[in-house]
Amino acid sequence: MKFGLYARKSSEDSGKQIQSIEDQIQTLTTKAHNEGLDITKIYTESRSAKTPGRRQEFNQMIEDLRNGKIDGIICWKLDRLSRNQQEGGLVMQLLHDKVIKKIFTHEKTFYPSDNSLLMTIELGMATEYSRALSENTKRGQKFKASKGCYPSVAPIGYINCTDKLKGQKDIQPDPERFHLLRKCWDLVLEGHSVPEVLRQTKLLGLKVSGTRSKPEKYLSLNGMYKIFRNIFYTGKFYWSDQLHEGSHTPMVTTEEFDQVQILISKRAHPKAYKHQLPYTGLIKCGSCGASITAANKHKTRKDGSINNRVYYRCTRRKSGIDCKQTSIRKEDLESQLIEILDQISIPESFVKWAIQWLKDNNEIDTTKEQSVLNQQKANLDKIDIQLKRLLDLRLEGLIDDSTFRAKNEALVSEKRQIGLDINSAINGQEYRIEKTIELFEFCKNLKTRFSSLSYSSKKQILDTMVSHWTLLDGKLSVELDPAYKEISKTKKENWLNDPRFPTLPTRIESGLEPEIIQLIQNGGGDEELPLVSKNYSEQSTTSVFYGFKMLPFL
């Protein structure tokens, strides 16, 4: 009689099984030799037997039994053959039909003539064990998630702490990879594309942790996108379609995460162009609404030289519309762009003064802020109590799962909003000042800097400051974003050209405005004239600063 030896270990409990595959093979081979059994083939696999039809080696063994290549099975226990009713019933039926003539385990032997009750009980116990284990595992994972601990393998940048006691194991930042991965987020926020960041990870030496069977490896492009789309890095996570506040250390803020989603969605699938043509993809036709594209035109002169020109025109891809708009030369388009940039370009002298003024006048009403902070912290404590009560009601079966999810998600969302309000109460003023300074630095000598930038940098700047472009009859129209619109509005008041801004040296220059001449004639001297300049400049800066409160990022 020919036997097939079947050894299996569940993939879920790799390294923790009572008998490993090697131990099973060694023990059973020795026992079979002592019993005089002929082993003609060995089947091994590391897969769970809970779900039928997923074990390739098991299916091959059944096929070999039916084809007569083997007559019996040698295995450690019956639960190695099956932990589900379908495959358990199949083994019993094949034994009953004498397709399987003998099943030999280290405890006992099963024959076709045996009472099937004992075998039914043993296979049923194996199935029930698998089902109960699955339920207990899911319940434990759900409870762990409700406590803010992610009940699975930590993503790259974090590690699962396995050296703590059961119930206290958590997720901590990976000391080797956490700061490297944070650098990758910073690169995207600075305007680098995901493929560019991926190349940087190789220079930084960032690799995915290896396992027993898999060595360390560099991240793939798809893996990089998964990282930047994973909300886990904000300190939250989803489990069973439910959002949880995690107890692990966030790598990025929610605002940074949202900004990265916008950035990577714009260039997730960039097109490859044979020629680099600036300003494409930004402008819409003011007549039909189609995109404005560009094309290179080559003309050979009489002397044999080639004249290259770039023209911008409507793509005319709006169905049912016969667009009659003509093309415009690149030089004409750029001259209009320079005029737009001039509306928000700020001289360096004013930027230096404005930044210093903002820093000197950063006064916060501490009493009011502390009152708001205390109230919001009390609201947080109240929500924590509500979340705990809600979980108790669910565990006691007093509310169903759908009700629990809806109320829990609403409370978590409210808790998140309160957290944002607390951050605003603490850092609101400082944050507005920081963003204002960043804006001033962006606009500093922008008109002069623009001409020396690369095409990609030019496009990025224009995309940042303008929300809507249209080209109609050769004229470019734009809708500036609110912050830049505020600067343009303030510049139109001519405050940069006012002689009071340069302060004292203006007194000896020609061409003074009548107002200033009258001021000097009325006794304005070295002390009064700088004061007028200071007050006027403060008014302009304050107008710009407080106009930013309406911006989305503030």
C-alpha positions as CSV (number, residue, x, y, z in Angstrom):
1,M,0.0,0.0,0.0
2,K,1.3,3.4,-1.0
3,F,1.0,6.4,1.3
4,G,1.2,10.1,0.9
5,L,2.5,12.1,3.9
6,Y,0.7,15.4,4.5
7,A,2.3,18.0,6.7
8,R,0.6,21.4,7.2
9,K,1.2,24.5,9.3
10,S,-1.2,27.5,9.4
11,S,0.2,30.6,7.8
12,E,-1.4,32.7,10.5
13,D,0.6,31.1,13.3
14,S,4.0,30.8,11.6
15,G,6.7,29.9,14.1
16,K,4.1,29.2,16.9
17,Q,2.7,25.8,15.8
18,I,3.1,22.9,18.3
19,Q,4.8,20.9,15.6
20,S,6.5,22.6,12.7
21,I,6.4,21.0,9.2
22,E,9.9,19.6,9.6
23,D,9.0,18.1,13.0
24,Q,5.9,16.5,11.6
25,I,7.8,15.0,8.6
26,Q,10.6,13.6,10.8
27,T,8.3,12.1,13.5
28,L,5.8,10.6,11.0
29,T,8.5,9.2,8.8
30,T,10.1,7.4,11.7
31,K,6.7,6.1,12.9
32,A,5.8,5.0,9.4
33,H,9.1,3.2,9.0
34,N,8.5,1.4,12.3
35,E,5.1,0.3,11.1
36,G,6.4,-0.8,7.7
37,L,4.4,1.8,5.7
38,D,5.7,2.9,2.3
39,I,5.7,6.7,1.8
40,T,5.8,7.5,-1.9
41,K,5.1,11.2,-1.8
42,I,5.3,14.1,0.7
43,Y,2.8,17.0,0.6
44,T,3.7,20.1,2.6
45,E,2.1,23.6,2.8
46,S,1.8,26.6,5.1
47,R,-1.8,27.6,4.7
48,S,-4.9,27.8,6.9
49,A,-7.5,24.9,6.5
50,K,-10.4,27.1,7.6
51,T,-11.6,28.0,4.1
52,P,-12.1,25.2,1.6
53,G,-10.5,25.0,-1.8
54,R,-7.4,27.2,-1.1
55,R,-4.8,24.5,-0.4
56,Q,-3.0,23.5,-3.5
57,E,-1.1,20.5,-2.0
58,F,-4.2,19.2,-0.3
59,N,-6.1,19.3,-3.6
60,Q,-3.2,17.5,-5.4
61,M,-3.2,14.8,-2.7
62,I,-7.0,14.2,-3.2
63,E,-6.5,14.0,-7.0
64,D,-3.6,11.5,-6.5
65,L,-5.9,9.4,-4.3
66,R,-8.6,9.3,-6.9
67,N,-6.1,8.4,-9.6
68,G,-4.7,5.6,-7.6
69,K,-1.2,7.1,-7.2
70,I,-1.5,6.7,-3.5
71,D,-3.8,4.6,-1.3
72,G,-3.6,6.2,2.1
73,I,-2.7,9.3,4.1
74,I,-0.2,9.8,6.9
75,C,-0.7,13.0,8.9
76,W,0.0,14.3,12.4
77,K,-3.7,14.7,13.4
78,L,-7.0,14.9,11.5
79,D,-7.1,18.7,12.1
80,R,-4.1,18.9,9.7
81,L,-6.3,17.6,6.9
82,S,-9.3,19.9,7.5
83,R,-10.8,22.6,9.7
84,N,-13.9,23.1,7.6
85,Q,-17.0,21.0,7.1
86,Q,-16.7,20.8,3.3
87,E,-13.2,19.2,3.1
88,G,-13.8,17.3,6.4
89,G,-16.9,15.7,4.8
90,L,-14.9,15.0,1.6
91,V,-12.2,13.1,3.6
92,M,-14.9,11.0,5.4
93,Q,-16.7,10.2,2.2
94,L,-13.5,9.1,0.4
95,L,-12.6,6.9,3.3
96,H,-16.1,5.5,3.3
97,D,-15.9,4.8,-0.4
98,K,-12.5,3.1,0.1
99,V,-10.7,5.6,-2.1
100,I,-8.7,6.3,1.0
101,K,-7.9,2.8,2.4
102,K,-6.2,4.1,5.5
103,I,-5.5,7.3,7.5
104,F,-2.5,7.0,9.8
105,T,-1.9,9.5,12.6
106,H,0.5,9.6,15.4
107,E,-2.4,8.8,17.8
108,K,-4.5,6.2,16.0
109,T,-5.4,4.7,12.6
110,F,-8.7,5.1,10.7
111,Y,-10.1,2.5,8.4
112,P,-13.2,2.4,6.0
113,S,-14.8,-0.2,8.2
114,D,-14.6,1.9,11.4
115,N,-17.5,3.6,13.0
116,S,-17.6,7.1,11.4
117,L,-18.9,8.7,14.6
118,L,-15.5,9.2,16.2
119,M,-14.0,10.6,13.1
120,T,-17.0,13.0,12.7
121,I,-16.6,14.2,16.2
122,E,-12.8,14.8,15.8
123,L,-13.2,16.7,12.5
124,G,-16.2,18.6,13.9
125,M,-14.1,19.7,16.9
126,A,-11.4,20.9,14.5
127,T,-13.9,22.9,12.6
128,E,-15.4,24.4,15.8
129,Y,-12.0,25.3,17.1
130,S,-11.2,27.2,13.9
131,R,-14.5,29.0,14.0
132,A,-14.2,29.9,17.7
133,L,-10.6,31.1,17.2
134,S,-11.7,33.4,14.4
135,E,-14.5,34.9,16.4
136,N,-12.3,35.4,19.5
137,T,-9.6,37.0,17.3
138,K,-12.0,39.4,15.7
139,R,-13.5,40.3,19.1
140,G,-10.1,40.9,20.5
141,Q,-9.0,43.0,17.5
142,K,-12.2,45.1,17.7
143,F,-11.6,45.7,21.4
144,K,-8.0,46.6,20.9
145,A,-9.0,49.1,18.1
146,S,-11.5,50.7,20.4
147,K,-8.6,51.5,22.8
148,G,-6.7,53.2,20.1
149,C,-4.2,50.5,19.3
150,Y,-4.0,49.3,15.7
151,P,-4.6,45.5,15.8
152,S,-2.4,44.5,12.9
153,V,1.1,44.8,11.5
154,A,2.4,48.4,11.8
155,P,3.2,50.1,8.4
156,I,6.7,51.2,7.5
157,G,8.0,53.9,9.9
158,Y,6.5,52.1,12.9
159,I,7.1,48.9,14.8
160,N,5.0,46.5,16.8
161,C,6.3,46.3,20.4
162,T,6.3,42.6,21.1
163,D,8.5,42.8,24.2
164,K,5.6,44.0,26.4
165,L,3.1,42.0,28.4
166,K,-0.1,40.8,26.6
167,G,-2.7,43.6,26.6
168,Q,0.1,46.3,26.8
169,K,1.6,45.7,23.4
170,D,1.4,48.9,21.3
171,I,2.9,50.5,18.2
172,Q,5.9,52.8,18.5
173,P,7.9,54.9,15.9
174,D,10.7,52.9,14.2
175,P,13.9,54.5,15.4
176,E,15.6,53.6,12.0
177,R,12.8,54.6,9.6
178,F,10.4,57.1,11.3
179,H,12.5,60.3,10.6
180,L,13.5,59.1,7.1
181,L,9.9,58.6,6.2
182,R,8.9,62.0,7.7
183,K,11.5,63.5,5.3
184,C,9.6,62.0,2.4
185,W,6.4,63.7,3.5
186,D,8.4,67.0,3.7
187,L,9.7,66.5,0.1
188,V,6.1,66.1,-1.2
189,L,4.9,69.1,0.7
190,E,7.8,71.1,-0.8
191,G,6.6,70.3,-4.3
192,H,8.5,67.2,-5.3
193,S,6.7,64.4,-7.2
194,V,6.3,60.9,-5.8
195,P,8.7,59.4,-8.3
196,E,11.3,62.0,-7.3
197,V,10.7,61.2,-3.6
198,L,11.1,57.5,-4.4
199,R,14.5,58.1,-5.9
200,Q,15.4,60.0,-2.7
201,T,14.5,57.1,-0.5
202,K,17.2,55.0,-2.2
203,L,19.7,57.8,-1.4
204,L,18.5,57.9,2.2
205,G,18.7,54.1,2.4
206,L,15.0,53.7,3.3
207,K,14.0,50.0,3.0
208,V,11.0,47.9,4.0
209,S,11.7,45.6,6.9
210,G,12.4,42.0,6.0
211,T,11.0,38.8,7.4
212,R,12.3,35.3,7.9
213,S,11.5,34.4,4.3
214,K,11.8,37.8,2.7
215,P,14.9,40.1,2.8
216,E,14.8,43.9,3.1
217,K,13.9,45.7,-0.1
218,Y,13.4,49.2,-1.4
219,L,10.0,50.7,-1.7
220,S,8.1,50.5,-5.0
221,L,6.3,53.4,-6.6
222,N,2.9,51.8,-5.8
223,G,4.1,51.3,-2.2
224,M,5.1,54.9,-2.0
225,Y,1.6,56.1,-3.1
226,K,0.1,53.7,-0.5
227,I,2.1,55.4,2.2
228,F,1.0,58.9,1.2
229,R,-2.6,57.8,1.2
230,N,-2.6,55.9,4.5
231,I,-4.4,57.9,7.2
232,F,-2.5,55.9,9.9
233,Y,0.3,58.4,9.6
234,T,-2.0,61.2,11.0
235,G,-2.6,59.2,14.3
236,K,-5.9,57.7,13.1
237,F,-6.8,54.4,11.5
238,Y,-9.7,52.5,10.0
239,W,-10.7,49.1,11.4
240,S,-13.9,47.2,10.3
241,D,-14.9,50.3,8.2
242,Q,-14.8,52.5,11.4
243,L,-12.4,55.4,12.1
244,H,-10.5,55.2,15.3
245,E,-8.3,57.7,17.1
246,G,-4.9,55.9,17.5
247,S,-2.7,56.0,20.5
248,H,0.5,55.9,18.3
249,T,2.6,59.0,17.6
250,P,1.4,60.8,14.4
251,M,4.0,61.4,11.7
252,V,2.1,64.2,10.0
253,T,-0.8,66.5,10.9
254,T,-4.2,66.2,9.4
255,E,-3.7,69.4,7.5
256,E,-0.4,68.1,6.0
257,F,-2.0,64.8,5.1
258,D,-4.9,66.6,3.3
259,Q,-2.4,68.9,1.4
260,V,-0.4,65.8,0.3
261,Q,-3.6,64.2,-1.1
262,I,-4.2,67.3,-3.2
263,L,-0.6,67.3,-4.5
264,I,-0.3,63.7,-5.4
265,S,-3.8,63.5,-7.0
266,K,-2.7,66.2,-9.4
267,R,0.3,64.2,-10.6
268,A,-0.6,60.6,-9.9
269,H,-0.5,59.8,-13.6
270,P,1.6,62.5,-15.3
271,K,1.8,62.5,-19.1
272,A,5.2,62.2,-20.9
273,Y,5.7,65.0,-23.4
274,K,8.3,64.9,-26.1
275,H,8.8,68.6,-25.9
276,Q,8.7,70.7,-22.7
277,L,6.1,73.4,-23.3
278,P,5.4,75.7,-20.4
279,Y,1.9,76.9,-19.2
280,T,0.0,74.0,-20.8
281,G,-2.7,72.5,-18.5
282,L,-3.2,75.9,-16.7
283,I,-5.3,78.0,-19.0
284,K,-8.9,77.5,-20.4
285,C,-10.3,79.1,-23.5
286,G,-12.6,82.0,-22.6
287,S,-14.9,81.3,-25.5
288,C,-15.6,77.5,-25.4
289,G,-14.0,76.4,-22.1
290,A,-11.6,73.9,-23.7
291,S,-8.0,73.7,-22.6
292,I,-5.3,75.8,-24.1
293,T,-2.4,73.8,-25.7
294,A,0.9,74.7,-27.2
295,A,2.7,73.8,-30.4
296,N,6.2,74.3,-31.9
297,K,6.3,75.9,-35.3
298,H,9.4,75.7,-37.5
299,K,10.1,78.0,-40.4
300,T,13.1,77.9,-42.6
301,R,14.5,81.4,-43.5
302,K,16.0,82.3,-46.9
303,D,19.5,82.1,-45.5
304,G,18.8,78.4,-44.4
305,S,18.5,79.1,-40.7
306,I,15.4,77.8,-38.8
307,N,13.1,80.1,-36.9
308,N,11.4,78.3,-34.0
309,R,8.3,79.7,-32.4
310,V,5.8,78.4,-29.8
311,Y,2.1,79.3,-30.2
312,Y,-0.8,78.8,-27.7
313,R,-4.2,77.9,-29.0
314,C,-7.5,76.4,-28.0
315,T,-7.8,72.6,-28.4
316,R,-11.3,73.0,-29.7
317,R,-12.4,69.7,-28.0
318,K,-15.8,70.9,-26.8
319,S,-18.4,69.0,-28.8
320,G,-21.0,71.1,-30.5
321,I,-19.0,74.3,-30.2
322,D,-17.2,75.8,-33.2
323,C,-14.5,77.9,-31.5
324,K,-13.1,80.7,-33.6
325,Q,-10.3,81.8,-31.2
326,T,-6.9,82.4,-32.9
327,S,-3.5,81.5,-31.5
328,I,-1.1,83.7,-29.5
329,R,2.7,83.7,-29.5
330,K,4.5,82.5,-26.4
331,E,6.3,85.9,-26.1
332,D,2.9,87.8,-26.0
333,L,1.5,85.4,-23.4
334,E,4.6,85.7,-21.2
335,S,4.5,89.5,-21.3
336,Q,0.9,89.4,-19.9
337,L,2.1,86.9,-17.3
338,I,4.8,89.3,-16.2
339,E,2.2,92.0,-15.7
340,I,0.2,89.7,-13.5
341,L,3.2,88.8,-11.4
342,D,4.0,92.5,-11.0
343,Q,0.6,92.9,-9.2
344,I,1.9,90.7,-6.3
345,S,5.7,91.2,-6.5
346,I,6.9,92.9,-3.3
347,P,10.4,94.6,-2.9
348,E,12.8,93.0,-0.5
349,S,13.0,96.1,1.6
350,F,9.3,96.0,2.5
351,V,9.4,92.3,3.2
352,K,12.2,92.7,5.8
353,W,10.3,95.5,7.5
354,A,6.9,93.7,7.4
355,I,8.3,90.5,8.9
356,Q,9.9,92.4,11.7
357,W,6.7,94.3,12.4
358,L,4.7,91.1,12.5
359,K,7.0,89.5,15.0
360,D,7.1,92.6,17.2
361,N,3.3,92.9,17.3
362,N,2.5,89.3,18.0
363,E,0.4,89.9,21.1
364,I,-2.2,87.3,22.2
365,D,-5.0,87.8,24.7
366,T,-3.9,85.0,27.0
367,T,-6.9,85.2,29.3
368,K,-9.3,84.7,26.4
369,E,-7.3,81.9,24.8
370,Q,-7.0,80.1,28.1
371,S,-10.7,80.3,28.7
372,V,-11.4,78.8,25.3
373,L,-8.8,76.1,25.8
374,N,-10.2,75.1,29.2
375,Q,-13.7,74.8,27.8
376,Q,-12.6,72.7,24.8
377,K,-10.6,70.4,27.1
378,A,-13.7,69.9,29.2
379,N,-15.6,69.0,26.0
380,L,-13.0,66.5,25.1
381,D,-13.3,64.8,28.5
382,K,-17.1,64.7,28.0
383,I,-16.7,63.0,24.6
384,D,-14.2,60.4,26.0
385,I,-16.9,59.5,28.7
386,Q,-19.5,59.2,26.0
387,L,-17.3,56.9,23.8
388,K,-16.6,54.7,26.8
389,R,-20.4,54.4,27.6
390,L,-21.1,53.7,24.0
391,L,-18.6,50.9,23.9
392,D,-20.0,49.4,27.1
393,L,-23.5,49.4,25.6
394,R,-22.3,47.6,22.5
395,L,-20.4,45.0,24.4
396,E,-23.5,44.3,26.6
397,G,-25.6,44.0,23.4
398,L,-27.9,46.9,24.3
399,I,-27.4,48.5,20.9
400,D,-26.8,47.0,17.5
401,D,-23.6,47.3,15.4
402,S,-24.9,49.8,12.9
403,T,-26.1,52.2,15.7
404,F,-22.8,51.8,17.5
405,R,-20.8,52.7,14.3
406,A,-22.9,55.7,13.5
407,K,-22.8,57.2,17.0
408,N,-19.1,56.3,17.4
409,E,-18.1,57.9,14.1
410,A,-20.0,61.1,15.0
411,L,-18.3,61.4,18.4
412,V,-14.8,60.7,16.9
413,S,-15.5,63.4,14.2
414,E,-16.6,65.8,17.0
415,K,-13.5,65.0,19.0
416,R,-11.3,65.7,16.0
417,Q,-12.9,69.1,15.4
418,I,-12.4,70.0,19.0
419,G,-8.8,69.0,18.7
420,L,-8.5,71.4,15.7
421,D,-10.2,74.2,17.7
422,I,-7.7,73.7,20.6
423,N,-4.8,73.9,18.2
424,S,-6.3,77.0,16.7
425,A,-6.8,78.6,20.2
426,I,-3.1,77.8,21.0
427,N,-1.4,78.4,17.7
428,G,-3.9,80.4,15.7
429,Q,-2.2,83.8,15.8
430,E,1.3,82.3,15.4
431,Y,0.1,80.2,12.5
432,R,-1.3,83.1,10.7
433,I,1.9,85.1,11.2
434,E,3.9,82.1,9.9
435,K,1.8,81.8,6.8
436,T,1.9,85.5,6.2
437,I,5.7,85.5,6.4
438,E,5.8,82.6,3.9
439,L,3.5,84.5,1.6
440,F,5.7,87.6,1.8
441,E,8.8,85.5,1.1
442,F,7.0,83.9,-1.9
443,C,6.1,87.3,-3.4
444,K,9.5,88.9,-2.7
445,N,11.0,90.1,-6.0
446,L,8.8,87.5,-7.7
447,K,8.7,89.4,-11.0
448,T,12.5,89.5,-11.2
449,R,12.9,85.8,-10.0
450,F,10.4,84.4,-12.4
451,S,12.4,84.8,-15.6
452,S,15.3,82.7,-14.3
453,L,13.2,79.7,-13.2
454,S,12.8,76.4,-15.0
455,Y,9.6,75.7,-16.9
456,S,8.3,73.3,-14.2
457,S,9.0,75.9,-11.4
458,K,7.2,78.6,-13.3
459,K,4.2,76.4,-13.8
460,Q,4.2,75.5,-10.1
461,I,4.3,79.2,-9.1
462,L,1.5,80.1,-11.4
463,D,-0.6,77.1,-10.3
464,T,-0.1,78.2,-6.7
465,M,-1.2,81.9,-7.0
466,V,-4.0,81.6,-9.5
467,S,-7.2,79.5,-9.2
468,H,-8.6,80.2,-12.7
469,W,-7.1,81.2,-16.0
470,T,-8.9,82.2,-19.2
471,L,-7.6,83.3,-22.6
472,L,-10.0,85.2,-24.8
473,D,-9.1,87.2,-28.0
474,G,-5.4,87.1,-27.0
475,K,-6.1,88.6,-23.6
476,L,-5.2,86.6,-20.4
477,S,-7.6,86.9,-17.5
478,V,-6.9,85.4,-14.1
479,E,-8.6,84.9,-10.7
480,L,-6.0,85.2,-8.0
481,D,-6.3,83.1,-4.9
482,P,-7.5,85.2,-1.9
483,A,-4.1,85.9,-0.3
484,Y,-2.5,87.1,-3.5
485,K,-5.7,89.0,-4.3
486,E,-5.3,90.9,-1.0
487,I,-1.7,91.8,-1.9
488,S,-2.7,93.0,-5.3
489,K,-5.5,95.1,-3.9
490,T,-3.2,96.7,-1.3
491,K,-0.5,97.4,-4.0
492,K,-3.1,99.2,-6.1
493,E,-3.4,101.7,-3.3
494,N,0.2,102.7,-4.4
495,W,1.6,102.3,-0.9
496,L,4.9,101.0,-2.1
497,N,5.5,104.2,-4.1
498,D,4.4,106.5,-1.3
499,P,7.3,108.7,-0.3
500,R,6.4,108.1,3.4
501,F,7.5,104.5,3.1
502,P,11.3,105.0,2.5
503,T,11.2,107.3,5.6
504,L,13.7,110.0,6.3
505,P,15.8,110.0,3.1
506,T,12.7,111.1,1.2
507,R,12.9,114.6,2.7
508,I,15.8,115.6,0.5
509,E,14.6,114.0,-2.7
510,S,12.8,115.9,-5.4
511,G,9.3,115.2,-6.6
512,L,7.6,115.1,-3.2
513,E,3.9,115.0,-3.1
514,P,2.1,118.2,-1.9
515,E,0.9,116.4,1.3
516,I,4.5,115.6,2.3
517,I,5.7,119.1,1.4
518,Q,3.0,120.6,3.5
519,L,4.0,118.3,6.4
520,I,7.6,119.5,6.3
521,Q,6.5,123.1,6.0
522,N,4.3,122.7,9.0
523,G,7.3,121.6,11.1
524,G,7.6,117.9,10.3
525,G,11.2,117.0,10.9
526,D,13.4,114.0,11.6
527,E,11.1,112.7,14.3
528,E,7.7,113.2,12.7
529,L,8.3,112.1,9.2
530,P,9.5,108.6,10.1
531,L,6.4,108.3,12.4
532,V,4.1,109.1,9.5
533,S,5.9,106.4,7.4
534,K,5.7,103.9,10.2
535,N,1.9,104.4,10.8
536,Y,1.2,104.2,7.0
537,S,3.2,101.1,6.5
538,E,1.7,99.5,9.6
539,Q,-1.8,100.1,8.2
540,S,-0.8,98.5,4.9
541,T,0.8,95.5,6.5
542,T,-2.1,95.0,8.9
543,S,-4.6,95.2,6.0
544,V,-2.8,92.3,4.3
545,F,-2.3,90.3,7.5
546,Y,-5.9,90.4,8.7
547,G,-7.2,89.8,5.2
548,F,-5.6,86.3,5.4
549,K,-8.1,85.2,8.1
550,M,-10.5,84.2,5.3
551,L,-8.1,81.8,3.7
552,P,-8.9,78.0,3.8
553,F,-5.5,77.1,5.4
554,L,-6.2,79.6,8.3
